[in-house]
């Protein structure tokens, strides 16, 4: 297995970083963080039309570019570095991945082209009030009527649930866990924006009151699809966390070079040197874990992916939080102010740490998958 990036992948990184430096700078992040929808429609269209990011890993037959997960990981790493506020994670890592994994050719043909073109913002609604990411945590019910399937119950902590045009909802049917598609304007659907620590990634509560829904794939077969989707999303989130951690280290090093105390740059003090060195070790270790997950995904090795995804999420979540906190310490007093961007990265780190399950949850998954 070749664990190096190709010239084309490096060029993709350069292009995406340049684009996000222009359209996801600090001013844009702060503006969208204050917006209840957290979304710039113009930037979203440019991401799809100019770079094809939404359809990067979608097969060409569904309007995408047909690239692999390594390329997608490059984009997520750069998105994390820029604190991208757009609904990219919800649409690409969750919803598109679930559609690609389901055994429903017609659903893919109907729904993926809109995602790939940027016309559709989508998300996956899985967690409920218990906050669990496992199969027993799915309690929302679906029942079949002469007019089709209906959903009753609630989902919460749904990424970009207020904004999404397409909701993929995990529900329990007589046959087991099933996946359903619900339109944003469906009858009986109520969406409520949730207050969150991280304002750069919006979450919502969804309530369903006999809401009409479309069954995706055979009834009762959705959990393996969702489990693989969560594994993929865990790796992509890990790549995003690596990008965010690298950005805060860069900021800390730059500040240590220019901040002078006692007639010397603070970067010349042993305490600061050691802290920055420790941050670098954390990031490089996290990067190895995330990249290993990306290559496992591209190799289509389900067993290796299951292990690599749990390892990547368990390690990268804690690494990002630690590095973001240490960066604030390097900055000193200014690092604690609202005007400085350090708190934006720290809040993203803490939010991401629980987004797909806590590090302890992923360590339990890792142990179980290794047979420990």
ZIBEL-V572366 format. One record per residue. N is the residue number from 0. SS is DSSP state (~ for helix, > for strand, _ for the rest). PSI is psi in whole degrees, 0 to 359 (* if undefined). BURIAL is + if it has 24 or more other C-alpha atoms within 12 Angstrom, else -. Layout:
# ZIBEL-V572366
[[N SS PSI BURIAL] [N SS PSI BURIAL]]
This chain:
# ZIBEL-V572366
[[0 _ 127 -] [1 _ 112 -] [2 _ 35 -] [3 _ 157 -] [4 _ 143 -] [5 _ 169 -] [6 ~ 321 -] [7 ~ 321 -] [8 ~ 322 -] [9 ~ 322 -] [10 ~ 322 -] [11 ~ 316 +] [12 ~ 316 +] [13 ~ 316 -] [14 ~ 314 -] [15 ~ 319 +] [16 ~ 319 +] [17 ~ 317 -] [18 ~ 314 +] [19 ~ 330 +] [20 ~ 331 -] [21 ~ 320 -] [22 ~ 354 +] [23 _ 47 +] [24 _ 180 -] [25 ~ 320 +] [26 ~ 318 -] [27 ~ 319 +] [28 ~ 315 +] [29 ~ 321 +] [30 ~ 315 -] [31 ~ 331 +] [32 ~ 327 +] [33 _ 349 -] [34 _ 128 -] [35 _ 331 +] [36 _ 334 +] [37 _ 42 +] [38 _ 135 +] [39 _ 108 +] [40 ~ 326 -] [41 ~ 315 -] [42 ~ 319 +] [43 ~ 316 +] [44 ~ 322 +] [45 ~ 321 -] [46 ~ 321 +] [47 ~ 314 +] [48 ~ 321 -] [49 _ 325 -] [50 _ 343 +] [51 _ 33 +] [52 _ 324 +] [53 _ 331 +] [54 _ 18 +] [55 _ 315 +] [56 _ 11 +] [57 _ 134 +] [58 _ 151 +] [59 ~ 328 -] [60 ~ 342 -] [61 ~ 18 +] [62 _ 6 +] [63 _ 192 +] [64 _ 345 +] [65 _ 23 -] [66 _ 177 +] [67 _ 188 +] [68 ~ 336 +] [69 ~ 315 +] [70 ~ 319 +] [71 ~ 322 +] [72 ~ 324 +] [73 ~ 316 +] [74 ~ 316 +] [75 ~ 324 +] [76 ~ 317 +] [77 ~ 326 +] [78 ~ 321 +] [79 ~ 321 +] [80 ~ 323 +] [81 _ 2 +] [82 _ 48 +] [83 _ 128 +] [84 _ 351 +] [85 _ 158 +] [86 _ 45 +] [87 ~ 317 +] [88 ~ 313 +] [89 ~ 318 +] [90 ~ 314 +] [91 ~ 309 +] [92 ~ 331 +] [93 ~ 294 +] [94 ~ 309 +] [95 ~ 320 +] [96 ~ 319 +] [97 ~ 320 +] [98 ~ 320 +] [99 ~ 331 +] [100 ~ 341 +] [101 _ 156 +] [102 _ 65 +] [103 _ 90 +] [104 ~ 321 -] [105 ~ 320 -] [106 ~ 319 +] [107 ~ 315 +] [108 ~ 327 +] [109 ~ 323 -] [110 ~ 328 +] [111 ~ 322 +] [112 ~ 323 +] [113 ~ 321 +] [114 ~ 314 +] [115 ~ 325 +] [116 ~ 348 +] [117 _ 0 +] [118 _ 334 +] [119 _ 127 +] [120 _ 129 +] [121 > 164 +] [122 > 170 +] [123 > 124 +] [124 > 107 +] [125 _ 310 +] [126 _ 152 +] [127 _ 198 +] [128 _ 336 -] [129 _ 341 -] [130 _ 12 +] [131 _ 146 -] [132 _ 12 +] [133 _ 175 +] [134 ~ 317 +] [135 ~ 340 -] [136 ~ 350 -] [137 _ 110 +] [138 _ 344 +] [139 _ 135 +] [140 > 152 +] [141 > 138 +] [142 > 149 +] [143 > 134 -] [144 > 169 -] [145 _ 334 -] [146 _ 3 -] [147 > 188 -] [148 > 148 +] [149 > 142 +] [150 > 141 +] [151 > 126 +] [152 > 201 +] [153 > 149 +] [154 > 148 +] [155 > 171 +] [156 > 38 +] [157 > 116 +] [158 > 127 +] [159 _ 33 +] [160 _ 334 +] [161 _ 331 +] [162 _ 332 +] [163 _ 140 +] [164 _ 331 +] [165 > 127 +] [166 > 122 +] [167 > 118 +] [168 > 128 +] [169 > 128 +] [170 > 161 +] [171 > 126 +] [172 > 174 +] [173 _ 333 -] [174 _ 354 -] [175 > 201 +] [176 > 129 +] [177 > 162 +] [178 > 137 +] [179 > 149 +] [180 > 132 +] [181 > 132 +] [182 > 157 +] [183 _ 334 +] [184 _ 18 -] [185 _ 144 +] [186 _ 141 -] [187 _ 4 -] [188 > 126 +] [189 > 129 +] [190 > 131 +] [191 > 128 +] [192 > 134 +] [193 _ 143 +] [194 _ 134 -] [195 _ 153 +] [196 _ 316 -] [197 _ 104 +] [198 _ 353 +] [199 _ 350 +] [200 _ 104 +] [201 _ 148 +] [202 > 156 +] [203 > 160 +] [204 > 132 +] [205 > 130 +] [206 > 134 +] [207 > 125 +] [208 > 91 -] [209 > 47 +] [210 > 129 +] [211 > 142 +] [212 > 157 +] [213 > 126 +] [214 > 130 +] [215 > 116 +] [216 _ 176 +] [217 _ 146 -] [218 _ 138 +] [219 _ 8 +] [220 _ 14 +] [221 ~ 336 +] [222 ~ 314 +] [223 ~ 324 +] [224 ~ 314 +] [225 ~ 322 +] [226 ~ 317 +] [227 ~ 324 +] [228 ~ 317 +] [229 ~ 325 +] [230 ~ 315 +] [231 ~ 313 +] [232 ~ 326 +] [233 ~ 320 +] [234 ~ 316 +] [235 ~ 322 +] [236 ~ 323 +] [237 ~ 319 +] [238 ~ 319 +] [239 ~ 318 +] [240 ~ 322 +] [241 ~ 317 +] [242 ~ 317 +] [243 ~ 318 +] [244 ~ 320 +] [245 ~ 323 +] [246 ~ 318 +] [247 ~ 330 +] [248 ~ 316 +] [249 ~ 317 +] [250 ~ 319 +] [251 ~ 317 +] [252 ~ 317 +] [253 ~ 318 -] [254 ~ 321 +] [255 ~ 336 +] [256 ~ 328 -] [257 ~ 339 -] [258 _ 121 +] [259 > 131 -] [260 > 136 -] [261 _ 35 -] [262 _ 9 -] [263 > 149 -] [264 > 138 -] [265 ~ 341 +] [266 ~ 346 +] [267 ~ 351 -] [268 _ 141 -] [269 ~ 321 -] [270 ~ 319 -] [271 ~ 318 +] [272 ~ 312 -] [273 ~ 320 -] [274 ~ 316 +] [275 ~ 323 +] [276 ~ 319 -] [277 ~ 321 -] [278 ~ 319 +] [279 ~ 319 +] [280 ~ 317 -] [281 ~ 315 +] [282 ~ 315 +] [283 ~ 324 +] [284 ~ 317 +] [285 ~ 320 +] [286 ~ 318 +] [287 ~ 318 +] [288 ~ 316 +] [289 ~ 315 +] [290 ~ 322 +] [291 ~ 322 +] [292 ~ 320 +] [293 ~ 316 +] [294 ~ 328 +] [295 ~ 321 +] [296 ~ 315 +] [297 ~ 332 +] [298 _ 352 -] [299 _ 37 -] [300 _ 100 -] [301 ~ 320 -] [302 ~ 315 -] [303 ~ 322 +] [304 ~ 318 +] [305 ~ 318 +] [306 ~ 313 +] [307 ~ 324 +] [308 ~ 316 +] [309 ~ 318 +] [310 ~ 313 +] [311 ~ 315 +] [312 ~ 322 +] [313 ~ 317 +] [314 ~ 313 +] [315 ~ 327 +] [316 ~ 310 +] [317 ~ 325 +] [318 ~ 316 +] [319 ~ 315 +] [320 ~ 316 +] [321 ~ 315 +] [322 ~ 320 +] [323 ~ 320 +] [324 ~ 319 +] [325 ~ 326 +] [326 ~ 321 +] [327 ~ 320 +] [328 ~ 320 +] [329 ~ 321 +] [330 ~ 341 +] [331 ~ 217 -] [332 ~ 319 -] [333 ~ 334 -] [334 ~ 342 +] [335 ~ 359 -] [336 _ 155 -] [337 _ 328 -] [338 _ 335 -] [339 _ 142 +] [340 _ 356 +] [341 ~ 322 +] [342 ~ 334 +] [343 ~ 318 +] [344 ~ 322 +] [345 ~ 319 +] [346 ~ 321 +] [347 ~ 320 +] [348 ~ 313 +] [349 ~ 321 +] [350 ~ 315 +] [351 ~ 332 +] [352 ~ 333 +] [353 ~ 0 +] [354 ~ 317 +] [355 _ 22 +] [356 _ 147 +] [357 _ 163 +] [358 ~ 322 +] [359 ~ 324 -] [360 ~ 317 +] [361 ~ 330 +] [362 ~ 323 +] [363 ~ 318 -] [364 ~ 315 +] [365 ~ 315 +] [366 ~ 317 -] [367 ~ 320 -] [368 ~ 337 -] [369 ~ 353 -] [370 _ 26 -] [371 _ * -]]
